């Protein structure tokens, strides 16, 4: 069937309040004009009672029950408009109807389309809008149908507004700018009937429509539409953009993607690959597809319009079941009660085939999702149709939302679609830092993320104790072409003192790493006691807090946008709640190594290195699946099943593995004798599962019940003890678990036990931290294995993140998909490439040595005697050279390098499903000089033209002399060596750029004379990294280049608060009293602030300053000091003052101060943990709020000491950690505004930390919990 017209689904932001409505009408004379509209004219729509009963009032919509008029959902796409709070109205009938609640326009006759002529930005401001009115044309043939759209022009009336009401300004615009006679524009005297209207704003409506069923005169209608649109646009949106952007996309769904299954009750189940299912109670159980659309910068999707629709039959005389209900695992599987309005509808449902879904940013790209219903059903006739092709026009509007800025982009690290390329393609390989013939440079990452130094693809965050173990993994990543660094949580806390807790501080660091290093992979190197997780709140399924590492992956958006103590809230439609602005699209791929000790960290690193570098070949083709009957629970042999875990294997996984003929699949089923399964399934018992895991399988999939420390396997449970006792040795498993809570990272869960098994176990685990909903979880699982085996996405972290993307479309709402997005986490190295076949052995040809000089290294790679395209070849020496590139189709690559010291470099070659090749390349002395940079001496003691404090560190504002030392590691002397210093930093002035080194003999070192003189203004920021290039030439005409960078220190002064001395001793500056401020300054920078002073000035004449000067002396990094008193008298509470703080070099801080103080926080609550206490309170509503200070004491009487170095962000939550166990603490909280005014302290709250864990706990049992699994 072919349908044309404009069916529009509007995003929430595209609907703004507009106090206007005109009845549906066309331009021709209405036969019934002058008659009073009665209920028969409006059908049974329920709108007749609002019709104006006066002559000449015009006609109103004919048979509105056919129009499907409903009020648009304010909270966005994906909502059932017939449900409470989401609009109401009669069901639409007939094919091609405008969707209920859609914002739509139709001006075309049969088979014609016209672009909307209303200014798009105006349409975006409508809460209600134009709808397409289908004609009365009959249907075509069975396989193709044509829906006739006639020109029906009108507004959908908002509840409570008078029919025909239109603002008088619109009427004036119509009279002024159109040819419509004045007598056809009627003022409505009933302004009192419209809520919110005043009598000085009369309303009007144009003249009546054609008679029912008569085609509209398109030319006239279009003219009116242009004039009316331009008139309203001129009045409503002056100064706005005159046009918006539209793009079109087309989607199609072939018959091979669908599977129809007859249920026991005679209903038909419609299955579809890469799709989810309807989960709203009462709706038909039909598939939904999320389609991704990339958006131009600065635009967001406002409206989606169907401009062409083609459908084809799927089945006849079909009855569909209703959507499933969510039930605990102890209950039976149950469906919701069918909605009579839908199941009794005489026409196809769903009516709205395309809706605007979630929007956000993914690695800098604007992304919008469309929610498309690829199947529709006619309950009256039983016809089932698929969408063969749908063309959608997308109306885009400007937005102020911007992605996290990407200051550094490494093209090699950007994701490419692997599906078309397949295994062995360049898209499927690790990424590079340097490609082709580009000359190698050292891999030297800055301590903090910066554009200087090397980009960093892989970041490991851990604690100081475990850093040595994780550094081994980072070294391997760098050697294999994925530059990696380790940073500790203590370092991050020092550099990011702001933040409510360590989770936020880590995320802030990762945002900088992604932005400035170009980071793609993140390993959280520690269990949640080392690297905390984020707890996301949901109201779904009774409410839950879900431990999720998605917080560290999706770096755009604000996970606590409303500033309360609850993170990750989704959109709730009834009662309406906007939720937080958590963006669920990944910027980096994240895994977690659940270690708490150095020994555990070393074990996990050893496993990851063993699997990647020294894979055991004889088990990589083996896949183990073990599944039990999920429902009914309990189940006994011979009973019928409503959901068998074996269905998720035989029906979902095996068809994927069928495309990979070398895979051997072993299946253990509790209900293994069921005739539905393929031959070869074996019984699932605890003993058989343990025996199978001990034999070693590359991939294992569990489907069953579970809890934090158990996994149900038919006759019994696997426990943490069983997992720790596995003996599969180096045949390490990648486990995927569809069960509840087994990957609850905030507990000692069984997934962690699998990872920590000392004699085998797993190398990666994917599972849920909370309940798993298997009916929907199976869709994520299917997407994961398709990515792994059919699309060549073998990096486990990438596959785990991308498996969620098809379902992001529906995940902004607080429902099952948002729950699953949050709960599904990865344990293990995210960049680990899972072998999907027996590893191939590489044959690599290369020189065994190379000279210390300008050189190239040519490498030839084959596998099985065939040239290997896209093999990654990396040459690396820590602190010296790093070069990495892909081989060409002939298996060749040439790396350009300039080694400057004797020794060895590592040569590493990796390839898709290939065992890595590792070798050493010796560096031997050449015939020529080879100069290597050593350290750079900094002189700032006042000698030789320098000025500074003599500490040997370059502080902002100083002029320093640089002495870069060089060593000759070559085979001959470098004679008459001279150099010139350059920089790309525009703030740096090079006062003395040239220097001489003389002659440097073989093995000798030398410094330049004179020193290279440079200066930097005091306004340079703290830890600014300045790049330098030293260009050298010797007497033989040879040239050399040495590059180095220096970090500049500077103070950062922060107004930490002030102590008030006043006349009535209330600690507040009251009008008329003499007040003294002792300003507390804190140095947040790493440089010394020397001779700090301040001046206070009156800004507006409402205060008199009597003592305007204060001093602090020198402020060391991290030091907080109170200065001399500043004295003033305010004559009004509106008084404002200006505080200017300077040091030896100049002004450091300028701040406007008022004398109005914020309110104190209330409702302070405290919850203790092992070594921390979580504090929450009611957020303070103050537009000038900066944040909150937290104070701690060990006695109720104090003293209370400030815990926060700087006020936390506007978040009513703080985690006070690093506390002693089994200790009582007392806390108070204050609020701080932009003037540094601090409220009174809140009432104290007390809480105790927990006692240490007893060695015998947690005690392992082998029993099921009351609610081990959730089903949908």
Buried (B, 14 or more C-beta within 10 A) or exposed (E): BBBBBBBBBBBBBBBEEBBBBBBBBBBBBBEBBEBEBEEEBBBEBBBBEBBBEEEEBBBBBBBBBBBBBBBBBBBBBBBBBBBEBBBBBBBBBBBBBBBBBBBBBBBBBBEEBBEBBBBBBBBBBBBBBBBBBBBEBEEEEEEBBBBBBBBBBBBBBBEEBBBBBBBBBBBBBBBEEBEBEEEBBBEBEBBEBBEEBEEEBBBBBBBBBBBBEEEBBBEEBBBBBEBBBBBBBBBBBEEBEEEBBBBEBEBEBEEEBBEEEEBEEEBBBBBBBBBBBBBBBBBBBBBBBBBBBEBEEBBBBBBBBBBBBBBBBBBEEBBBBBBBBBBBBBBEBEBBEBBEBBBEBEBBBBBBBBBBBBBBBBBBBBBBBBBBBBBBBBBEEBBBBBBBBBBBBBBBBBBEBEBBEBBBEBEBBEBEEBEEBEBBBBBBBBBBBBBEEBBBBBBBBBEBBBBBBBBBBBBBBBBEBBBBBBBBBBBBBBBBBBBBBBBBBEBBBEBBBBBBBBBBBBBBBBBBBBBBBBBBBBBBBBBBBBBBBBBBBBBBBEEBBBBBBBBBBBBBBBBBBBBBBBBBBBBBBEEEBBBBBBBBBBBBBBBBBBBBBBEBBBBBBBBBBBBBBEBBEEBBBBBBBBBBBBBBBEBEEEEEBBBBBBBBBBBBBBBBBEEBEEBEBBBBBBBBEBEEBEEEBEBBBBEBBBEBBBBBBBBBBBBBBBBBBBBBBBBBBBBBEBBBBBBBEBBBBBBBBBBBBBBBBBBBBBBBBBBBBEEBBBBBBBBBBBBBBBBBBBBBBBBBBBBBBBBBBBBBBBBBBBBBBBBBBBBBBBBBBBBBBBBBBBBBBBBBBBBBBBBBEBBBEBEEEBBBBBBBBEBBBBBEEEBBBBBBBBBBBBEBBBBBBBBBEEBBBBBBBBBBBBBEBBBBBBBBBBBBBBBEBEBEBBEBBBBBBBEBBBBBBEEEBBBBBEBEBBBBBBBBBBBBBBBBBBBBBBBEBBBBBBBEBEBBEBEBBEBEBEBBEBEEBBBBEEBBBBBBEBEBEBBBBBBBBBBBBBEEEBEBBBEBBBBBBBBBBBBBBBEBBBEEEEEBBBBEEBBBBBBBBBBBBBBBBBEBBBBBEBEEEBBEBEBBEBEBEBBEBEBBBBBBBBBBBBEEEEBBBBBBBBBBBEEBBEBEBBBBBBEBBEEBEBEBBBBBBBBBBBBBEBEEBBBBBBBBBBEEEBEBEBBBBBBBBBBBBBBBBEBEBEBEBBBBBBBBBBBBBBBBBBEBBBBBBEEEEEEEEEEBEBEBBEBBBBBB
